[in-house]
Amino acid sequence: MESPLVVGVDGSDPALTALDWAVDEAVRQGCPLRIVHASLWERYEGAAPPWTADRPWGQVLADNIVGQAAERALRRAPGLPLSTDVAAEDAAGALLREGRGAWGVVVGARGRTELGDLLLGSVGLVVAARSSCPVVVVRGDRQALEARHGRILLGVGDHDVDSPAVAFAFREAAVRDAELDAVRTWRRPLHDPLDHPLLRGEAGVYLAEEAAETLDKALAVRARENPRVRVRRSTVEGAAHRVLTERSAAADLLVLGARRRDGLVGLQLGRAAHRALHHSVCPVAVVPQLSPATAEAAPEGSER
């Protein structure tokens, strides 16, 4: 069975925006859509009176959220293959589980239960930081959400030579007929090492050339495989988390890689990805780069 695109819904406006984006993406990629709502209503029975005589109020609410989401998806894309599920577990755990073997997971920037002053809900942050498949956090203005810019922004890090993030960005640019804006940032050292002959008096030139070389190596394989994708290469002096967030204002999607390190527990996100998830002006795709041991343990079909 073809790997689905999973989207988490909870009835909130950000979740509905994420659902619309996921429907459009499933159509672009030609993959089925799976709509998931996680509810722990069984734990809270008795907190409110039942809505029906035969079903608990929490189950009715959960079923309604999923049913309305499915109707909305089919109105937007009639004939789209889709499935639904109500999971009796916490939202982050459900989406991480559903992501095993999925093409990707899509979440809104903030959910129904998140505090209003949070820039990114905890569910989106946890899923983006721990998922074994690509995660897209849907945020940004109308132009980005409707893909009007015609540009995919890719932040190229130290470990992105032909990485899954690079492959993901090229695939997105290809299916959208969009330009790929690949950016590699560089920064001058706090103190120029005067004893280094290559940096003596010319640190900026050397570091810019080094960044350009890294960028070319990162893109080389995928650029040859996708000759029709228009690629714009940029080396920019500055902090990656600031540069990419600023450039996201002219992009439809920002793609960033995230290394998954064996033995580490917690949120495995770099500074650039963490800032982008909170402040980007367009949707953000976090694409994991699994270590060899983790990749071998991943279920079949986890990569598309």
N, C-alpha and C positions, 0 to 999 in steps of 0.2 A: 504494500500500500504506500502511496506517495506520502512523504512527510508533510504534516499540516503546519500552517501558521497558527499559533495559539494566541488568543487575545483574552486578557482578563477584564471582566466587567463587574461593576457593583451598582449600576444605576445612576452614578454621578455624572455630571456634565463632562469632566475630564475623561472618564471612562468611555462615554459615548463618542467623544472626539477620537479617542484611540481606536474604538471599534470602526469608525468610518475610515480611518487611515489604514487599518488592517484589511478591511474589505478591498480597498483600492490596491493595496500591495498584493493580496492574494490573487487578484485578477491579473496584475502585472506579471507575477511570477508563475501563474498557472498552477497554483497549489490549492488544496482544500483549506477551509477555515475551521478552526475549532474554538468555540466560545466557552469560556470557563468562568464560573462564579464559585467562589469559596465561601462557605458559611458554617459557622460553629453554632447554629441556632439550637442544636440539641442540648447544648450546655446551658442555655438561657431560658428554657421552657419554664413558665411560671412567672417570668418577669412581665409578661403581658398576657391578656386573655386570648384564647384561640380565636382565629378568624372564621374557622369552619368547624363543623362537628367532627369531621373525619380526618382532618390534617392539621398539624400544629401551625401556628401563625408564621413561624420562621421558615418552614418549608414552603408555604404558600408564597411568601415574599421572594424567596430564592428562585422558585420556579417561574414567577412572574418576571423577574429581572432577566433571566436567561431567555425566556420566551419572547419578551419584547425586543431583546437584543437580536435574536435570530430573525424576527420579522423586519427589523430595521435593516439588517444586513442584506436580506433578500430583496427589499425594496430598492436598495442601492445597486445591487448586482444580481438581478434575477438569474436563476440557474446556477449560482455559485454553489459548489459542493460544500456543505458544512455539517458540523456535528456540535452537540452541546453537552455540558456536564455540570452538575452541581456537586462540588466536593465538600465533604464534611471535615474540613481541616482549615488551618489558617491560610490566608491568601498567598503569602510568599512560598510556603511549603507546597501548596497545590501547583503553582505556576512553575516552580523548579522541577517538580515531578513530571508535569506535562511537557516540560521542555526537553526531557530526555527522548531523543529520537525525533524532535520537531525541527522544522525548518528554522523557526525562530519564535520568540515570545514578544508580544506587544503589550505595553501597559501605559496607562495614563500618567500624567505628571503628578497627580494628586488624587487620592480616592475619597470616598464618602466619609470615612472615619478619621481622616487626617486633620490635624489642627490647621486652622486657616493661615497661620503665620509660617508654616513650613513651605519652603520653596519646592521641595520634592518629597513625596510621601515615602514612608519607610519601606513599603512594599516594593516600590520601583527601585529604590536604592539597593535593597537586599537582593532582589532578583538580578539586577544588572551586575552586581558584584560577584555573584556565585553561580550563575547559570552556566551550563555546559554548551549551550547554543547561543546564537546571537540574540540580543535583547534590544528592542527599540522602545525608548521612552518618548512618547508623543507629546511634544510641547511646541511652542512657537506661534508666529502670527499666521494670518490667513494665507498670505502668499506662499509661505513654506508648506503649510498643510495641504494646499491645493497644487503644490509642485509647479509654481509659476516661474521660479527662478531658472529652471533648467540647469541646475548645477549640483553636483555631489561634492562635498568637502571631505577630504581624507587627511587626517593628521598622521604623519609618518614618524613613528618612534624608533628607538634604538634597535628593537627586535622585530622590525616589520619587513625584513627582506623576504618577499614572496609569502607574506603571512596570510592567515585567514581573513584579516581585516582588509588587506589589499585586494584579495580575490572578491570579497563581499562588495567593496566599493566599485570595482570594475563591473561586476554583475549588475549592480543598481544603475550605474551610468548607462550600461548597454540597454537594459529593458526600458529605460526612460528616454533614451536618445538624448542624454544630458552630458554636459561637460564635466569632466572629473578634475577638480581643483585639488592637487596633491601638495601638501604643505609640510616642509621640514623647517623647524625653527633652530636657531643657534644663539648662543650667548657668549659674550666675552668673559674670560675669567676675571675674578675680582682683582687679581694682581697679575699682570703679564709675566710669565716666566722668562725673564731676560736671558737666561742661560740656554734657552732653546733656540737654535738658529732659525727654525721655520717661523717662530712667533715673534722674534725680535723686531718690534716696530711695525709688524704687519699682521697682528693677531686677527683683525677683522677679515682681511682678505683670505687668510688661511682657513679660518673657521667657516666662512661662507663657501669656500670651495669644497671643504670636507663635507658640509651639509648637502651640497649639490651632488656629490659623489654617492653619499648614502641614499639620497632620494632616487637617483638613477638605478642603483642596485635593487632598491625595494620594488620598483615598478617594472623592471626589465622583462621578467617572464610574462606577466599578465598583459603588458603593453603589446608584446609580440602576439599573444593569443587573441587580443581584442583590437585589431588595427583600426576598426571603425570608431572606437571610443576616442573622443577628443580629450587630450590630456594637457592640462596647464600645470607646469611645475613651478613651485615658488619656494625660495629659501628666504626666511624672514628672521631678522634679528629680534629677539625678545623671548619672553616666557611663553611656552606652548599653551598653557591654560588661558592666558590673556589673548594671545593672537587668534587662536581657534574660536574662542567665544565671540570675539569681534567679527571675524569673517563669517560666522554662522548667519549673520543678518542677510547675507546674499546667497544662501544655500537652501536647498530643499531637504537635505539630510546631511548630518555630520557623522562620519564613521571613525571610530577609534578602536584600537586593539586593547585587550586586557590579558595579561599573562596569568595563568592559573598555576600556582606553585604548589607542589605536593607537600603535604604535611602542615600547611598553614591554614589556620582557622580564622574566619572573619571576613571583612570586606576587602576583596582583592581588586582595588581600583587605583589607578595612578591619579596624580593631581589634576592632569588635564581632563580626564574622564569625569572625575568627581565634580569639578567646576562646571563642565559642560552640562552635566545632568541637572544642575541647579540653575544655570544662567543662559544656556543656549537659546538662540532665537529661532531655532528649527528643531525638528525631531533629531534624537541622538541614537545612533546604533553602537552598542558596545559588543565587540566581537571577540570571544575568548580565543586565546592561543593556548592549547592544552600541551602540557609536557608529554613526552613519549609514553610514560607510564599511565598518565591519566587518559590519554587518547586511546590506548589499548583497552582500558577498562570501560570506555564509553560504549553505549549500546549501538548496535548496528542501525544505520540510518540517521545517526545524529548529525551527519554532514550531508549537505545537498550538493 
